Amino acid sequence: MKAWILENQAPAEKYPLVLTELPDPHPKPHEIRIKNVACGVCRTDIHIAEGDLPLKKSPLILGHEVTGIVDEIGEKVSNFKIGDRAGITWLNSTCGKCKFCLSNRENLCLNAHFTGWDMDGGYAEYSVVSADFAYHLNEKYPFVEMAPLMCPGIAGYRALRLTKLQSGDKLGLYGFGPTAIYVMQVAKHKGIEVYIITRSDKNKLSAKQLGADWIGGYDDTIPEMLDGGIIFPPAGNLVSHALSQLDNGGRLVLGPVTMTPIEIKDYNLIWQERSVISLAHITRKDCIEFLQIANEIDLKASIEVFPFEDLPEAIIRVRQGKVNGNAVIQIAEDESA
């Protein structure tokens, strides 16, 4: 099969990924093989390629927003059949035995493995994964549109879950990129009011078109205190600002993998049981619940599709913030479209 491999980490502009020919993978008894149709490009892929995250195996196939068709199954697989539409996400496996796995917190498992980091990912013609960590996809959306659901969509849904908001509550979204777009639509579906705080005029227009309840910049006065908030930019200075807009008992979720230094000088910002929590990975429950919601509502999101051969250029454009929405690599023709 053709695959883009990473052997040595380097800046995206130095093209660390190399297109090569590898033997076709085949599933073990509990695994399935997916003929990949599309794979989204995530900033985590860039962090791995450039060395911000350690390289755990070499060569490595990046990519963890995988969608395609099951074309081979292991002899002990019962939950998939050949021809099923399937997806793979960031969480590739867990131990299933630790205190985190046994308390519905498998995202915190110390022995978890991740697609496109510990295990080969989706920037290839085929991917193999445990059938227990693959997800059924319906025919509502083309594969290229479903690929971003597998990471920004699910991660955004988990961030929303962590706020613990209910219908009638008020949610602040700080930054309005691709993940926030999914969060806002799910929140509105659940009856939550959504307040968008962003500097970008383009993002303000997008938020208005999607039905945000209030839109403003960081210097604008929010008309009401918020019950929860999610920060998407990796800017630690936003934490105090967001906390100042939370009502008593409000919960602030930090979405980025890393952030610049956080400083909370005024204890009153966390007084009255206001709290801050980080988002760490996803669980299979998050995936299943989010995909069910995606089937129920008409999710809207911008994507920019690149040919498989143009993956390095797509990564550079994502790195430079020059992609309109989510970047997706089309690996094969979508015969179901």
N, C-alpha and C positions, 0 to 999 in steps of 0.2 A: 504494500500500500504506500501511497504518498503521504508524507507527514512532515510538518515543520518541527524541527528539534532544536532545543537549547542545550549547548554543551558548556559554553563559557558566558558568564554574565557580562553585559556591556550596555552602555547607553543605547536607547532605541535607534538613534540616528546612525549608529555603527552597525546596525543590522545583525543582532546576536542570533536570530533564528535562521536556520538553514533548511531548505527544502530537500528532502532525501527520500529514498525508497527503502522501506522496511518490510520484513516478513509480515504477512497478514496475521493478526492475533486471532486466537480461538478461545472460546469460553471454557472455563472449568465447570464441574458439575453444577455448581450453584450460581453460575454467571450467565449473562446474556451478552451477545455482541450486537452493537448498533451500527448500521450503515449511516454514517453521519451526513445529514443534509445541511445543517447550519450550526454555527457556534458563535456566541457573542464574544466581544472583546471587552474584558474587564480591566480596570486599573490595577487590580491585584496581579494580573498577568504581567503587567509592566513592572510592578514592584519586584517580582521574581526575576524577570528577564534582566533588569538593570542592577540587581544586587541589593535592593532595599530589604528584601527577605532572603534568607539563606537558601542556597541550592541544595535540595535534599537528595536528588539523584541526577545523574548525567550519563547519557543524554536524557532529556525530559521533553515530553510533549505537553505544552501548556493548553489552557482552555477548559473552562468548567461551566459553560452555558450551552450544553450540548442537546441537540434535538435531531431525531432521525427515526429510522425504521429498524425494528428488530429483525435480523436476518439469520441468526444462529442462536440456539439456546442449549444450555447444559442439560444433562440427562436428569438432574434432580430439580429443575425449575418447573414450577406449576402455576405461577402467577403471570407469566407472559407466554405468548405464542408468536411464531414467525409471522411477520406482517403487522404487528402492533406498532403504533406510534409511541415513542418513548423518549424520555429526557433524563439527563444526568446533571447533577448540581455539584456545588463545592464540597459538601460532605460526602465522602466516598465510603467510609466504613468507621465503625466504633467497636470497642471491645465487648459491649453488651453486658459487662459484669461489674463495673465499678459503681461507686455510689452515685455518680452523675448519670450514668446510663440507667440505673435502676430507679431513678427519681425524676424521669422525664426531662433530664438536662444533658442529653447526649452531646449537645454542642460543646460542652465543657470537658468531655472525655479526654484524659491525658494521653490516651493511645489512639485517638482518632486519626484517620488519614484523609487527605483532601485531594480532590481531583485537580490535576494540573499542577500539583506541587509534590505530594508524596507519590502519587500514582499518575500515569500518563493520562492526558486529557483529550480534548476534542479537536485540536488542530491537526486532524488526520482523517483519512477516509473511513476508518473504523475505530470504535472504542469498545472496550470490554469492561463490564462492571457487575458487581453482585446484583442479582435480581432484587434483593431486599433494599437496595439503595438506588433503584431506578424508578421512574414515575410514568404512569400512563398519561398520555396526552390525547385530548379529543381532536376532532377535525374542525373545530371552530375557527382556529387561526392557522395561517401558513407557518411552516417551520421557522422561517426567518423572523416572524413576529413573536413566536413562542420562545426563541432562544433567550432574549433578555428577561423573560419571566423567570428563568431558572436561576438568576442571581439577583439583579437589582429588584425584581418584583418580589421574590421571596424574602430577601433581606429587609426590604422596606416593610413588608407585612410583619416580620418579626419585631422590627422597631416599633411599629404601631401597637402590637400586642404588649410590648414592654411598658408602654405608657399606661396601660390598664384603663383606657378611656371607654366610656359607654355613650350610648345615644344621648344627644343633648349636650355633651361636653364640648369644650373648645380646645382645639389642637393648633399649636404654632409650628410651622415648618420653616426652618431657617436654611435658606438656600432652596432653589427649585430646579434641580437637575433631573435626570432620568429616573432616579429612584424615588424622589419626592413626588413625581408625577403619578407613579403607581400608588404611593401612599395616599395621596389626596383622593384619588378615585375610590379606593377601598374605604377610606374614612367617611366619605360622603355617602357611600352605600350603606354604612352602618349608622347613619344619622348623626355623625359628629361634625360640628362646625369647624371649618378649616381656615386658618389665618396664614397667609404667605408673607414671609419677610425676605426680601431679596433686593440686591442692588441693580440687577439686570432688567432693563426695560423690555427686552425680548421675553424674559421669563415671566415678567408681570403680565404681559399680553397673553402668554400661554396659560397662566393661572386664571386669568379672567375668562378665557374661552372655555376652560374646564369647570368653571362654576365656583371658584373660591369665594368664601364669604367675606373676606377682607384681604386687601393686598396693599403692602407698603414697603418702605425701606427701613433700614436699621435706625434711622434718626426720627422716624415717624412715631407718633404716640398711638399705641394700640387702644381701641375704644373700650375693651374689657379685659380683665385678667384672664389668663389661660389656665386650663386644667392640666395641660401637658404640652411638651414640646419635643421636637427632634431636630438635632443639629446635623447637617450633612457636610459642610465644608470642614476641613481639618484645621480649624482656627480656634485655638484654645481661648482666645480673648472673647469669643462669642458666649462662653458659658455664663459668665456673670451677667451679661446683657440679657440672655434668655431667662435666667433665674429671676431677674428683676421683673419679668413679665408674667411669672407664674403665680397663681393663686395659692392659698394655703393647701398643703398636701399635694401640690403639683409634682409631676415626675418629668425630669428632663433626660432624654435618651441621646447618647452620643453615637452617631452612626459611623464615623470614620474608623479605619483600622489603627491609625496613629493620629495624633494631634500635636500642635505646637503647645508650649507650656500653658497650663491652666493656673490661674491665680484668683482665688475668691477672698478678697480683703474684708468684706463686710459679712459678718456672721448672720446678719438679718436676712441675707439672701437665701440661706438654707434653714432659717428658723421657721417654725410652724410646719415642720415635717415635709418641707420641700426636699427632694432628693435628686441625685444624679446617678445614672447607670449607663454603662457602656454596652454596645451591641457586640456580641462575640459569636460569629458563625451562625448556623441555622440548624434546625432539627427536621427530621422527617415529617413530624406533625405540622410544622410550619409549611412545608412544601405541599403536603396533601391539602391542607385547609386553604392555602392561597390559590392553588390550581382549581379547587372547587368554586371559589369566589370568582375567579377569572372566567369560569364557564357560565356563571350566572349574570355577569355584567359585561357591558361592551367596553372593555379596557382600551384606552387610546394612548399611544406613545409613538414618538418619532423614531424611525430607524434609518440607518444608512447602510446599504448592503454593498459589500466588497467581494470581488472574486477571490477564490481560494489562493490564487497565485499572488494576490496583492496584500496578503496579511501583513508583511513588514511595514508597508506604507500606511495601512489602517492603524497599526499600533502607534506609529509616529504621529498620526493625526489625532488619535485619542490623547496621546501624551501632551500634545500642544493645544488641546481643547478646541480642535477645529472640526469636530464631528457634530452633525445635527442630530442630537438624540443619542441613541444606542448604536454603536458600530457592530455589525454582524457579518461574519464570513460565510458565504454560500459555498459549500463544499461539493454538493451534488444537486442535480435538478430535483425539484419538489414535484414528484409525479402525482401527488394527491391534490395539488393546488388547482 
